[in-house]
């Protein structure tokens, strides 16, 4: 774990809330000039604390109305099949997150598609045809009561 001082935490909080905030804006909010603010951000990037900058899209407004969590159980737990499964899933544009988990199933996939027909096609022609897949349970999201990717650093 990397120790962060209060200024680093303030910078990270600002960038989590608005990744488009510029150096001048951030500096004003943390009471530093532009050069030390810039250097701190670059250090946080170099340390891998800041991994990337993204825009969060409104799924519905761009036509993606079906969100599904797929619990996937593998047939066999060989290194070769696990590697093939992960490589295949990483190439599927419908899968936006994939977690290798412990418990009643092996993987939890977060899938977002335009409609039920798109999900049926994905399940039938992409996911279930993988050699390593033994079982898939689908849980459909009805609504989201919390959708936040901001870490509280205090």
N, C-alpha and C positions, 0 to 999 in steps of 0.2 A: 504494500500500500504506500502511496506517495502522500506525504504530509502537505496539506495546502494551508496557506495562511488566509486570513480574513479577506484580503484583497483578491486573491485568486478565487475564492469562493464567490465574491461579489461579481467578478468578471464572468465566471461560469454561469451564475444565475441569470445575468443579463443576456448572455448569448443563448441560453436555453429558451428564454422568453422571446428573443428576437435575434435570430442568427444573422440578420442583415444590419444589425447595429454597427455603426462605423466606429473607428478608433477614437475619434473626437468625442462622440456621444458617450461612449463607455468611460473614457477618461474623466469627463465632467461628472459622471455619476459616482465614480470611485475616488475623486479628488486627486487624480494623477494627470500629468501632461501626456501628450500623445506618444512620445518615444518610450517611456517605461511601460505604458499600457500595451503598446505594440509588442515590446520585448516579452512581456509576461504572456500574452496570447500565443506568441510563437513558441515560447517554452512549453506551454500547456499542450500545444499541438505536437511538438517534438517528443514530449513524454508520453504521448498517446492518450492523454486524458480527453482532449478534444479529438474525436475520431473523424468526424465529417460534419458538414453543414448541409441541412436539408430544408425543403419547404414541405409542410404538412398540408396535404390536399383534403378537401371535403369530398369524401367518397361518393355521396349521393349526387352532388352537383356535377360530377364527371361521369355519372351513369353506372357506378358500381354499387349495387343495392343489396347484394348477398354476401354476408360475412359468416364464415364457418370455421369452427375448430375441429380438426380431424385428429382423432386418437388412432394412431397406427401401431399395430402389433406386427412384428416381423416373424416370418416362419422359422428362420434359423439365425443365430447370432454369430455368424462367422465374420471375421474382419473384412473379407472380400465382399460379402453381400452388404454389410453395413456401409462400406465405402461406396459401392455402386448405388445404393439407395440414396445416400446423402448427395452424391454427385447429381443423380437424376432429379431429386427434389430441388436442389439449388438452381437447376436449369428451368424449372417450371415457373413461368411468370405469374401464375395464379397464387403461388405460395409466397407470402410476404415475410413470414417468420417460420422457423423450424427449430424445435427444441428437442434434444435427446434427453429423455427423462427417466426417472426411476419410478416404478409403481406398477399399475395394472396394464400399461401399454408402454411402448418403447419410444415413440415420437409424438409430439404434439405440433401440428401444423396450423398456422393461421392462414386461411385462404380467403381471398376477396375476388368475387366475380360479378359480372353484370346482372345475371339473373339465374333462375333455377336451371334453365336449359344449359347454361354455360357450366354450372356446377356439375350437372349430370354428365356432360361431355368430359369434363376434367376427371371426374371420378372413374368413369367407365373406360376412357381411352388413354389416360395418362397415369393416374395413381395406382389403380387396382391391377394394372397389367405388369407392374414391376415384379420381377422374380421373387424378391425378398418379402413382399407384402403378404401377410397372412390374414389380417383383419383390419377393417377401417370402420370406426364409429364416427358419425358426423353429428356435431352439435351446432345448431343454427342460432346466430345472435338475433334476438328480437329487438333489443335496444341496448345502448351503452349508457351506463350511469356514471362512468368515469373513464375518460380517455386522456391520459396525461403521460408524457414522457419526461417530465421535469423532475430532477432529483432535488430534494431539499438538503442543502449542504450545510445548514446551521448546526 
